[in-house]
Structure formats: C-alpha cells, structure tokens
Amino acid sequence: MKKIKKSGFALLVFFLLVCTAPYRTDAASGLHFSAKTANTGAIRVKKITYEGEISNRYVFGAKGTLSELEVDFSTDVAWKHSAKIASVKDQKGKSYRGYLIDEEDDGCDIIIANMKHGRTYTIVVDGIKNRRYGNFGRLTIKVKVPAQKAFAKNIKISKVSVDDAYGEVDVKFAGKVLWNGNAAVKSVKDNKGKSYQGYLTDTDDDDCEIYIENMKYGRTYQIKITGLKMRGASAFKVVTIKVKVPQHRHNIVVEKVEYDEDYEDYGMEWKVKIEFNKDVQYKNSSYVIISDSAGKAYSSKTSYVEWDEDECEVHLNEGLKIGSAYTYEIKNVKSVGAKKFTTLKGSFRAYK
C-alpha cells in the first residue's frame, strides 16, 4: 500500500514539473524561446516565428506599428472565450500592448504594438488549457526577437504580367511590402498620353493586382501607386510601374478533342470534350454538331452543351465508334475581346 502511495506521489510531482518547467527550442526551428504553464495541463510550444510588421490584417483596438508572432503548439489546446494577452514586457521592464488573434487548437498569433527589435519579451497569455485535461490557466512565453538587418528603402519589382482578357495587371515585388489604409492607384497613362481609371483589386505582402478600365491592346502603360513601402522602411512611397499590353490575337482554334463514355444511374452517357486555345464567349444560340463521314448527326442544335471558360462538353444522342473519324461544327463562339462571333469546323477520331 505504501508503494502505491509513493508511486502516486511521484507521478503527481512529475505532472507538476511538466506543467511548469520551461522548455526551449533551437534557432533552426524559429526564435529562441522558453515557455511554461500554470494552473492548467501541460502545453508544449513547438515553434515561435517572427512574421514581421503587418498592415493587411485588421486587429480590433490596435494602434501603432504592429508586429506579429506566430506560435505553434505540439499539444492540442482549448481557449476560454475571454482568452487574452495579459501582459507584454521586455527585459528592460518596458510594457507593450499585446493582442491575441486566430486562436486555433494547434496555435495562435500574438500581435505586439511598437515592438523593439533586439529585445527579449515576456508574454503572458491567460485563458488557455491542454484540450485533454486541466482548467483554463496561464501560458508564459519568453522569446527573443533578434535585431533586424538593414532594409532596402526602395521598392523593387521582380515581375509584371498582364491578364488582358480581364484588364488586370499582376505585380510581383522583390521583397515584403506594407500597405497603408489609403493605398490606391494614383494615375494610369498609356504611351499616347491617354489617361485611364485604375483600381487596386488585391494587395498582399509581396504582390498586388491592378484593374484598368478599357485597357487597350498593344499599348504601354505607366501606373503610379501610392501608399506602400518596403517592410522596415520608415515612409510610404509612390511606386511607378511600366507594363506593355501585347497585341491581342482574336483567332480561336480547337486545341484538343476527347471522347468519353460512362454508365450513369440513368443509363449510358456519351460526351465529347472540346478544348480551345483561348477563353471563349458564346450566345444562347450557340451549338455544336458532331457528325460521322456519312452525315449522321450525333448531336444537334438542341443538344445539351456545357460551356466553360476555355472548353465545352457536348452530350451526344448515342455513342461513337472508337477509332472512327468524325467532324464538328461549333456555331456562334468567339474569344474574349473579339468583336465577332464565328463558326469553327474540324475533325477528330473518337479515342478516349
């Protein structure tokens, strides 16, 4: 009986040590840190990553320059509804505002306002527990955020591409950027001096998308964007982007034809899939006719056709003979941006 009591006591001591003892990670797995829990089951922190300054995420009530730490757990955790960052202090005793967001069962994000690099922070999180057992308690993290290397002040662009079908310019930056709340397209002009209306349709930390109204093919555009800077730079800048929109070729051709047959709940189904070289537009009166060499039609003007951006799928009245030659006639289609609808004709062999 005494042995059983001693064993139980040893287990209790071990449990308490696991719950409160700090543990560390090496530099290869992220930032140097230690962590301990109190008044709850053991929670192991696997990795803490410094994500840098953020500008494209809304954090309620947050002010100042915001920096993000991503915390990954190797223990499944649960969060109290009122979970929060109770305190953030550096090794000099200076306090900072901290915000807890994106609480998941295997991690969370911690936002700190006006963080100083090259300092060690003690962060106290209230309202967390090991999912399997324990009350909601406290997690204390001690993490060193290293001094940052010098940042490039000028914004460099690594790639600019054009999606002329939709009037969009995709811009890829050579490094991480930040956007302010007033970021916008300041001006758009082509090589003939004509002005256009432009809009930022998407912004990210390393790229953006710009929509230009009534984009013209074959012209070179100069686009000015305000309200962005390289991460770590002090001031937001105006960036000038130059891009040439290629001449648009409206000729649409069939690139590939495939035949398929399959048994469905309602019986056999036969389909011909036709792939185009460009995105296509069609009318309500568009149709596809599939015929054999004797003129027999396997689809008609009223046959069901599924139209997609760059392909269509024709549902046939009956099956084709594998290896035999057939013709197609595709009525009232055109490439996106073309002025006139056209008819495409050609032939194929029925291979799956």
C-alpha positions in Angstrom: 0.0 0.0 0.0 2.9 2.4 0.9 4.5 1.6 -2.5 1.3 2.6 -4.3 1.1 5.9 -2.4 4.8 6.7 -3.2 4.2 5.9 -6.9 1.1 8.2 -7.0 3.1 11.0 -5.3 5.9 10.6 -7.8 3.5 10.9 -10.7 2.0 14.0 -9.2 5.4 15.6 -8.9 6.2 14.7 -12.5 2.9 16.2 -13.7 3.5 19.5 -11.9 7.1 19.7 -13.3 5.9 19.1 -16.8 3.2 21.8 -16.4 5.5 24.5 -15.1 9.0 23.7 -16.3 10.4 25.9 -19.1 11.5 24.3 -22.4 13.5 25.7 -25.3 13.9 25.4 -29.0 17.0 25.8 -31.1 17.5 28.5 -33.7 16.8 26.2 -36.6 13.1 25.8 -35.6 12.4 29.5 -35.1 13.1 32.1 -32.5 14.9 31.3 -29.2 12.2 30.9 -26.5 11.1 29.3 -23.3 7.6 28.6 -22.1 5.8 27.4 -19.0 2.2 26.9 -18.0 0.5 27.4 -14.7 -2.9 26.2 -13.3 -3.6 24.0 -16.3 -2.4 20.9 -18.0 0.9 20.7 -19.8 1.1 22.7 -23.0 4.2 22.4 -25.2 5.2 25.2 -27.6 6.8 23.7 -30.7 7.8 26.9 -32.5 7.6 30.7 -32.5 8.1 32.6 -35.7 8.5 36.3 -36.2 6.3 37.3 -39.1 7.4 41.0 -39.1 5.3 44.1 -39.4 1.7 43.7 -40.6 -0.5 46.1 -42.5 -3.1 43.9 -44.2 -4.8 42.4 -41.1 -7.4 44.2 -39.0 -6.9 43.9 -35.3 -9.6 45.5 -33.2 -8.4 48.3 -31.0 -4.8 48.0 -32.0 -2.7 51.2 -32.6 0.8 51.9 -33.6 3.2 49.8 -35.7 2.0 46.2 -35.3 4.3 43.1 -35.4 3.2 39.5 -35.4 4.5 36.4 -33.7 3.1 33.0 -34.8 3.0 30.4 -32.1 2.7 26.7 -32.9 1.8 24.1 -30.3 2.6 20.4 -30.3 -0.2 20.0 -27.8 -3.8 20.3 -28.7 -5.2 23.3 -26.8 -8.6 24.9 -26.0 -9.3 28.6 -25.4 -11.5 30.4 -23.0 -13.9 32.8 -24.6 -12.2 35.7 -22.7 -8.6 34.5 -23.6 -6.3 37.4 -23.9 -2.7 38.7 -23.7 -2.4 39.7 -20.0 0.9 41.5 -20.4 4.0 42.0 -22.6 7.3 43.3 -21.2 10.8 43.5 -22.5 14.0 42.8 -20.5 14.2 46.5 -19.6 10.8 46.4 -17.9 9.0 48.4 -20.7 5.4 47.4 -21.2 3.7 46.9 -24.6 0.2 46.4 -25.8 -0.4 42.8 -27.0 -3.4 41.3 -28.9 -4.4 37.6 -29.2 -5.9 36.6 -32.6 -6.5 33.5 -34.6 -6.7 31.1 -31.7 -6.6 27.5 -33.0 -6.3 24.1 -31.4 -2.6 24.0 -32.5 -1.5 27.6 -32.5 -2.3 31.3 -32.2 -1.0 34.7 -33.4 0.3 37.4 -31.0 0.3 41.0 -32.2 2.5 43.5 -30.3 2.4 47.2 -30.9 5.5 49.2 -31.4 7.8 46.3 -30.7 11.5 47.0 -30.5 13.9 44.6 -32.2 16.8 43.0 -30.5 15.0 42.6 -27.2 13.6 39.7 -25.1 9.9 39.7 -24.4 8.0 38.0 -21.6 4.4 37.5 -22.9 1.6 36.2 -20.6 -1.4 34.6 -22.1 -4.5 34.0 -20.0 -7.4 31.6 -20.8 -5.7 28.6 -22.3 -5.5 24.9 -21.4 -4.5 21.5 -22.6 -7.5 20.2 -24.5 -7.5 16.8 -22.8 -7.4 17.9 -19.2 -6.9 20.8 -16.8 -8.6 24.1 -16.0 -8.1 27.2 -18.1 -4.8 28.7 -16.9 -1.8 30.8 -17.9 0.9 30.4 -20.5 4.1 32.5 -20.1 6.4 32.8 -23.1 9.9 34.3 -23.0 11.1 35.0 -26.6 14.0 36.9 -28.1 13.3 38.9 -31.2 16.6 39.5 -32.9 17.8 42.8 -34.2 16.7 43.3 -37.8 19.0 43.6 -40.8 19.0 46.9 -42.7 16.0 47.0 -45.1 16.0 48.3 -48.6 14.3 51.6 -48.8 13.4 51.5 -52.4 10.6 49.1 -53.7 11.8 46.7 -56.3 9.6 44.8 -58.7 10.5 41.3 -59.8 7.7 40.6 -62.3 4.8 42.3 -64.1 2.3 40.3 -66.1 -0.9 41.2 -67.9 -4.2 39.3 -68.0 -5.6 41.2 -70.9 -8.8 39.3 -71.0 -9.9 40.9 -67.8 -8.0 44.2 -67.9 -5.7 43.2 -64.9 -2.0 43.8 -64.3 -0.3 41.5 -61.8 2.7 43.0 -60.0 5.2 40.8 -58.0 7.5 42.7 -55.6 11.1 41.6 -54.9 10.6 41.8 -51.1 7.9 42.1 -48.5 5.8 45.3 -48.6 3.4 47.0 -46.3 0.2 49.0 -47.4 -1.4 51.8 -45.6 -5.2 52.4 -45.4 -5.1 55.0 -48.2 -3.2 52.9 -50.8 -4.6 53.5 -54.3 -3.8 53.8 -58.0 -2.9 57.4 -58.4 -2.8 57.6 -62.1 -2.7 55.4 -65.3 -1.5 56.7 -68.7 -0.6 55.0 -71.9 2.2 55.8 -74.4 -0.2 58.1 -76.3 -0.9 60.3 -73.3 -4.4 59.0 -72.7 -5.5 58.6 -69.0 -7.4 55.7 -67.6 -9.1 54.8 -64.4 -7.3 52.2 -62.3 -8.1 50.3 -59.1 -6.2 48.2 -56.7 -8.3 45.0 -56.6 -6.0 42.9 -54.4 -3.0 43.7 -52.2 -0.7 41.2 -50.4 2.6 41.3 -48.7 4.5 40.5 -51.9 2.2 41.3 -54.8 -0.9 43.2 -56.0 -3.5 43.3 -58.8 -4.5 46.4 -60.7 -7.6 46.7 -62.8 -7.5 49.2 -65.7 -10.8 50.3 -67.2 -11.0 49.9 -71.0 -7.4 48.6 -71.4 -6.1 48.9 -75.0 -4.1 46.1 -76.6 -0.7 46.9 -77.9 -0.1 50.0 -75.7 2.4 50.6 -72.9 1.1 51.9 -69.6 2.6 53.9 -66.8 0.9 53.2 -63.5 1.5 55.1 -60.2 0.5 53.5 -56.9 0.5 55.4 -53.6 0.6 54.1 -50.0 3.2 51.2 -49.9 6.7 50.7 -48.5 9.2 48.0 -48.0 8.8 46.2 -44.7 11.0 48.0 -42.2 11.2 51.3 -44.2 10.0 54.5 -42.4 7.9 56.2 -45.1 5.2 55.1 -47.6 6.1 55.8 -51.2 4.7 56.3 -54.7 5.7 53.5 -57.0 5.8 53.7 -60.8 5.1 50.6 -62.8 5.5 50.2 -66.6 3.9 47.4 -68.5 3.2 46.7 -72.1 -0.1 45.0 -73.1 0.6 42.7 -76.0 -1.3 42.9 -79.3 -4.4 40.8 -79.0 -4.9 38.0 -81.5 -8.5 37.1 -81.6 -8.2 33.9 -83.7 -9.7 31.0 -81.7 -8.8 27.4 -82.5 -9.6 24.0 -81.2 -6.6 22.5 -79.4 -7.9 19.1 -78.4 -10.9 16.9 -78.7 -11.6 13.9 -76.4 -14.4 11.3 -76.5 -15.7 9.7 -73.3 -18.5 7.2 -72.4 -19.6 6.2 -69.0 -22.5 4.4 -67.3 -24.6 6.7 -65.0 -27.6 5.8 -62.8 -30.0 6.7 -65.7 -28.0 4.8 -68.3 -25.1 5.3 -70.7 -23.8 8.8 -71.3 -21.6 9.8 -74.3 -19.7 13.1 -74.3 -17.2 14.9 -76.5 -14.9 17.4 -74.8 -13.5 20.3 -76.9 -10.7 22.5 -75.6 -9.9 25.9 -77.1 -6.7 27.9 -77.2 -8.3 31.0 -75.5 -11.1 31.9 -73.2 -14.4 31.9 -75.2 -17.7 33.6 -75.1 -20.9 32.1 -76.5 -24.6 33.0 -77.2 -27.8 31.4 -76.2 -28.0 30.3 -79.8 -24.5 28.6 -79.8 -24.5 24.9 -80.5 -22.2 22.0 -81.5 -22.9 19.4 -84.1 -20.9 16.1 -84.2 -21.3 14.0 -87.4 -19.8 10.9 -89.0 -18.5 10.6 -92.5 -21.9 9.6 -93.8 -23.5 12.7 -92.5 -25.2 11.2 -89.5 -25.5 13.7 -86.6 -24.8 12.5 -83.0 -25.6 16.0 -81.6 -27.9 18.7 -82.9 -28.7 22.4 -82.3 -30.8 21.4 -79.3 -28.3 19.0 -77.7 -27.1 19.9 -74.3 -23.7 21.6 -74.2 -21.8 22.6 -71.0 -19.8 25.8 -71.8 -16.7 26.6 -69.7 -14.1 29.4 -69.9 -11.8 27.6 -72.4 -13.7 24.4 -73.2 -17.1 22.8 -73.8 -18.6 19.4 -73.3 -21.1 18.1 -75.8 -23.7 15.4 -74.6 -24.4 13.0 -77.5 -27.5 11.2 -78.5 -25.6 7.9 -78.9 -22.1 6.5 -78.7 -19.3 6.9 -81.2 -17.3 4.1 -82.7 -13.8 4.0 -81.2 -11.2 4.9 -83.8 -13.6 6.3 -86.4 -13.4 9.8 -87.8 -16.0 12.5 -87.0 -16.5 16.2 -87.8 -17.5 19.0 -85.5 -19.2 22.4 -86.2 -19.2 24.9 -83.4 -21.6 27.8 -84.1 -21.5 31.3 -82.5 -18.4 31.4 -80.4 -15.6 33.9 -80.1 -12.5 34.6 -78.0 -12.9 37.1 -75.1 -12.3 40.6 -76.5 -13.1 39.7 -80.2 -15.8 41.7 -81.9 -17.5 39.0 -84.0 -18.8 35.5 -83.3 -17.6 32.8 -85.6 -18.1 29.2 -86.6 -15.3 26.6 -86.0 -15.1 23.4 -88.1 -12.8 20.5 -87.9 -12.4 16.7 -87.5 -11.2 14.2 -84.9 -11.1 10.5 -84.2 -13.0 9.0 -81.3 -10.4 8.0 -78.8 -10.8 8.0 -75.1 
